[in-house]
Each structure stands twice: as C-alpha cells, then as structure tokens.
Amino acid sequence: MHTVELSGGTIHYETAGPPTGRPVVFVHGYAMGGSLWRPLSARLARTGLRCIVPTWPLGAHQEAMRPSAEMTMRGVAAMIAEFLDVLGLGDVVLVGNDTGGAVAQVVATEFPDRLGALVLTSCDAFEHFPPPILTPFIAAAKVPALWRIAVQGMRSRAVRRYSYAALAHTDLDALTVEWTHRAVRDRAIAENLRRFTGSLTKQTTLDAAARLPEFTKPALIAWSADDAIFPQSDARKLADALPHSRLEFIENARTFSMLDAPDVLAGLITEFVAATNTVGGSADSERC
C-alpha cells in the first residue's frame, strides 16, 4: 500500500502492473473502497497497464481528511486532479463506477489536462442523481445525531445487504464489511462521509453533463446489461454527449461489472486503451 499527501489529507492507494505502462486510475463509488477494482486491475496489469487504485475519501478511507478538505463531489474531483499532479501522471485513463463515475465526469469536464481517455462503467449521470437509496442518508446527514445512528446501522448484515445487494450478482458481504467498518468505528471518517453526503445534489451531474461535449478525448461507456439501478438510457445519452465515444453493454453483470464479469470488462478496456494510445503517452510516470 502506498500513500500520497494532498492538500486535503492522505490518500492510500494500491498499484499493479509495470511502472512504465500507461496509467489507469480508478474511481469507486459511495461507501466503497479501492478493493472493488482488484479483480479488474490484476487482469489489466497482465496486459502491461499501470493500474493505480486509490481509496478515495467516500467512507471507506483509512485516515480522516483534514477539516479544511472540501467534502463535495467537486472537492473529490479536485483531489483526483491533485493526485494525478502530485504523482506526475499523464495520458491517464480514468475509470469510474457508481458515484465514482459521476465524479469522473466532473474530473473530465473541469480538470481534464492529465487525462488521455475516460471509461465510464454503470454510474450516476444526468438527472438520475443522487440515487433514491441514498435519500434517507442524505436526510440523516443534516442532523449529526441521526447520522451516527444511520452509520451504526451498517453493522447489520441485513442493512448492508439492503444497501449493496442490487449492485452485483456476486456476494458482496465480505467487501461491504471492509468498506463500512472504518466509518462505523471512526467518528472523523464518518464525519467526512456525512459532509460529503449532505452535499449531494442533482445539479452536480447536470452541470457535468452540460459540459461533456467539451471532452473531446476518447471515451468508453461499458455499461452493465443487468443493471438494476442505472438505466441503459443514460449509457446511450453519455455516448451521445461525448464526441469520441464507444458504447458497449456487458451481459450477465449488474453495476459491479468488475466483479460480475471482470474478464469481459478487462478485454473491453484493454482493446480501448490499445486503440487510443498516444505517442509518448506513457512517458510520465509515478514519483513514488
């Protein structure tokens, strides 16, 4: 595990693959961690890509962020941009899922300089944000005492199953225990998540969507055909909005295609990256 110091605090991240490979950086969703991507990053690493897998401060992070950190969608997008700058990464393939896909859209439209390509798997977009399942958490985030009760509910397997089960055909309980235990036990991390949750608004994804046509670098929309949360119509709208996009549907996968169909998703990303390599694109490398 590596760490990097940003202005808002410490980010922990894993790597896989050769340091000379083209960098692929991942953005997970709400109350999730970088471990979501391990089956996919292992496969991509075998093709020569340099996979960089942070756990962003969305509830599963190992250290609380500084009180001054901006815990909003745009604030997290700015952290991602700063992360790429500090590590000296260029021609980055940014891969997002769930809430992380919405954050990746903000990065692509507001902080695109170090990006070479964008991959959006099933994720929030357009007017479909925040997802209805977060409505009680958003309400609780307005009252710290209620928030503590809501977070402590994640100790229950039944509550975790209600919150996460629709995201994958795969059994997620071991992962959800890992993703929720820090917020359950660490009030400062829970407070980071409360601030982020309270900031969630549809306007963020609408503003990003309005600017997607400005992102003229290659984009892959790799959507799960069995998705129970994110509609296929949003995948088509994203593909229409991004000028140089390719749309693919992944069969037998829900939102977490990286768990339900990692070989298929890895194949799509590998082919996409090979087709979008730029001359000298991997010249920048990590300074770590």
C-alpha positions in Angstrom: 0.0 0.0 0.0 1.3 3.5 -1.0 0.3 6.8 0.4 0.3 10.4 -1.1 -0.2 13.6 0.8 -2.7 16.0 -0.8 -3.7 19.4 0.5 -6.8 17.8 2.0 -5.2 14.8 3.6 -3.6 11.4 3.0 -4.8 9.1 0.2 -3.9 5.4 0.3 -3.6 3.5 -3.0 -2.5 0.2 -4.5 -0.7 -0.4 -7.7 -0.4 -3.3 -10.1 1.5 -3.6 -13.4 4.7 -2.3 -14.8 5.7 1.3 -13.8 6.3 2.1 -17.5 2.8 1.1 -18.5 0.1 3.6 -19.4 -1.5 4.7 -16.2 -5.1 3.7 -15.4 -6.6 5.4 -12.4 -9.8 4.1 -10.8 -12.7 6.0 -9.0 -15.0 3.8 -6.9 -18.4 4.9 -5.5 -20.1 5.9 -2.3 -19.1 4.0 0.8 -16.8 1.8 -1.2 -13.0 1.3 -1.4 -10.3 0.5 -3.9 -10.6 -3.2 -3.3 -13.7 -3.1 -5.6 -11.2 -2.9 -8.6 -8.8 -5.7 -7.6 -10.1 -8.4 -10.0 -10.0 -5.9 -12.8 -6.7 -4.3 -12.1 -5.0 -7.7 -11.8 -6.2 -8.6 -15.3 -5.2 -5.2 -16.8 -1.8 -5.4 -15.2 -1.1 -8.6 -17.0 -1.6 -6.7 -20.3 1.1 -4.2 -19.3 -1.1 -1.4 -18.0 0.0 0.5 -14.8 -3.1 0.3 -12.6 -3.3 2.8 -9.7 -6.1 2.1 -7.4 -6.8 4.7 -4.6 -9.4 4.5 -1.9 -11.0 8.0 -2.1 -12.5 9.7 1.0 -16.0 8.4 0.4 -16.4 6.5 3.7 -14.0 3.5 3.4 -10.8 5.5 3.6 -8.2 4.6 6.2 -7.4 8.2 7.5 -9.8 11.0 8.0 -9.2 14.1 5.8 -8.3 17.4 7.2 -11.1 19.6 8.5 -10.3 22.1 5.7 -10.9 19.4 2.9 -13.8 20.2 0.6 -16.0 17.1 1.0 -18.2 17.6 -2.0 -18.4 16.0 -5.5 -16.3 18.8 -6.9 -14.0 18.7 -4.0 -13.3 15.0 -4.5 -12.8 15.6 -8.2 -10.2 18.3 -7.4 -8.5 15.7 -5.1 -8.2 13.3 -8.1 -6.7 16.1 -10.2 -4.3 16.9 -7.5 -3.4 13.2 -7.0 -2.5 13.0 -10.8 -0.4 16.1 -10.5 1.5 15.0 -7.4 2.3 11.6 -8.9 3.2 13.3 -12.3 0.8 11.1 -14.3 -0.1 12.0 -17.8 -2.3 10.5 -20.6 -4.3 8.9 -17.8 -7.1 6.5 -18.5 -9.7 7.4 -15.8 -12.2 4.7 -14.9 -15.3 5.4 -12.8 -18.2 3.4 -11.4 -21.3 4.2 -9.5 -20.9 7.6 -7.7 -17.3 7.5 -8.8 -18.5 7.6 -12.4 -20.2 10.9 -11.7 -17.1 12.2 -10.0 -15.1 11.1 -13.1 -17.4 13.2 -15.3 -16.6 16.2 -13.1 -12.9 15.5 -13.5 -13.2 15.1 -17.2 -15.1 18.4 -17.6 -13.3 20.5 -15.1 -9.8 19.0 -14.7 -9.1 17.3 -18.0 -5.4 18.3 -18.5 -3.8 15.0 -17.4 -6.5 12.7 -18.9 -5.9 10.8 -22.1 -9.2 8.8 -22.1 -12.3 8.2 -20.0 -14.0 4.9 -19.1 -17.5 5.0 -17.5 -19.0 1.8 -16.3 -22.5 1.9 -14.8 -22.8 5.1 -12.9 -24.8 8.1 -11.9 -25.5 10.6 -14.6 -27.8 13.4 -15.8 -30.9 13.9 -13.6 -30.6 10.4 -12.1 -28.6 11.6 -9.0 -28.4 11.1 -6.1 -29.8 7.6 -6.3 -33.0 7.0 -4.3 -31.4 4.5 -2.0 -29.3 7.4 -0.5 -32.3 9.6 0.3 -32.5 8.5 4.0 -28.8 9.0 4.4 -29.0 12.5 2.8 -31.8 13.4 5.2 -29.8 12.0 8.2 -26.7 13.9 7.2 -28.4 17.1 8.1 -28.6 16.1 11.8 -25.3 14.7 13.2 -27.1 12.6 15.9 -29.3 10.9 13.2 -26.2 10.4 11.1 -24.5 8.5 13.8 -27.5 6.2 14.1 -27.6 5.7 10.3 -23.9 4.8 10.1 -24.1 2.4 13.0 -26.8 0.6 11.2 -24.1 -0.6 8.8 -23.0 -3.1 11.5 -26.0 -5.1 10.5 -25.6 -7.6 7.7 -29.3 -7.1 6.7 -28.8 -3.3 6.4 -25.6 -3.8 4.3 -27.4 -6.3 2.1 -30.3 -3.9 1.6 -27.8 -1.1 0.7 -25.5 -3.1 -1.6 -27.0 -6.3 -2.9 -28.6 -4.9 -6.0 -25.1 -3.8 -7.3 -23.8 -7.3 -8.2 -24.8 -10.9 -8.8 -21.7 -11.7 -6.7 -22.0 -12.0 -2.9 -20.7 -8.7 -1.6 -20.9 -9.2 2.2 -17.1 -9.6 2.8 -16.4 -6.4 0.8 -19.2 -4.4 2.4 -17.9 -5.3 5.9 -14.5 -4.0 4.8 -16.0 -0.8 3.3 -18.2 0.1 6.2 -16.1 -0.8 9.3 -14.0 2.4 9.3 -16.9 4.8 9.3 -18.7 2.7 11.9 -15.7 2.8 14.2 -14.0 6.2 13.4 -16.1 9.3 14.0 -13.8 11.5 12.0 -14.2 9.3 8.9 -18.0 9.1 9.5 -18.0 12.9 9.6 -16.1 13.1 6.3 -18.9 10.9 4.8 -21.6 13.0 6.5 -20.3 16.2 4.9 -20.0 14.5 1.5 -23.5 13.0 1.7 -25.0 16.3 2.7 -23.5 18.0 -0.3 -25.0 15.6 -2.9 -27.2 17.4 -5.4 -28.6 16.7 -8.9 -27.1 19.9 -10.1 -23.6 18.4 -10.0 -24.3 15.8 -12.6 -26.5 18.1 -14.7 -23.6 20.6 -14.8 -21.1 17.9 -15.8 -23.5 16.6 -18.4 -23.8 20.0 -20.0 -20.0 20.1 -20.4 -19.4 16.6 -21.6 -19.4 17.6 -25.3 -16.2 19.7 -24.4 -14.4 16.5 -23.5 -13.0 15.5 -26.9 -10.7 12.7 -25.8 -11.7 9.1 -26.3 -14.4 7.7 -24.1 -15.6 4.1 -23.5 -19.1 3.6 -22.0 -19.0 0.0 -20.7 -22.5 -0.5 -19.1 -23.9 -3.5 -17.4 -26.8 -5.1 -19.2 -28.4 -6.4 -16.0 -28.1 -3.1 -14.1 -30.9 -2.7 -11.6 -30.0 0.9 -10.7 -28.5 2.8 -13.6 -30.7 2.8 -16.8 -29.3 1.9 -20.2 -30.8 5.1 -21.5 -28.2 7.0 -19.5 -25.4 4.9 -21.2 -26.8 5.9 -24.6 -27.1 9.6 -23.5 -23.5 9.6 -22.3 -22.3 8.1 -25.5 -24.2 10.7 -27.5 -22.9 13.5 -25.3 -19.2 12.5 -25.5 -17.9 13.3 -29.0 -15.4 10.4 -29.4 -17.2 7.6 -27.5 -17.8 3.9 -27.9 -20.7 2.2 -26.2 -20.7 -1.5 -25.0 -23.1 -3.5 -22.9 -21.8 -6.2 -20.6 -24.1 -9.2 -20.3 -24.7 -11.1 -17.0 -23.4 -8.1 -15.0 -25.0 -5.7 -12.6 -23.4 -2.3 -11.6 -20.2 -4.0 -10.5 -19.2 -5.5 -13.8 -15.6 -5.5 -12.5 -16.8 -8.3 -10.1 -19.5 -10.0 -12.1 -17.7 -10.0 -15.5 -14.0 -8.9 -14.9 -12.7 -10.8 -18.0 -15.2 -9.1 -20.3 -14.6 -5.6 -18.8 -10.8 -6.1 -18.9 -11.0 -7.1 -22.5 -13.0 -4.0 -23.4 -10.7 -1.7 -21.6 -7.5 -3.3 -23.0 -8.8 -3.1 -26.5 -9.9 0.5 -26.0 -6.6 1.6 -24.5 -4.7 0.0 -27.3 -6.8 1.9 -29.8 -6.3 5.2 -28.0 -2.6 5.1 -27.2 -0.9 8.4 -28.0 2.7 8.9 -28.9 4.7 9.4 -25.8 1.6 8.9 -23.7 3.3 6.8 -21.0 6.3 9.0 -20.7 5.1 10.5 -17.4 5.3 8.1 -14.5 4.7 8.0 -10.8 7.0 9.8 -8.5 6.8 7.4 -5.6 
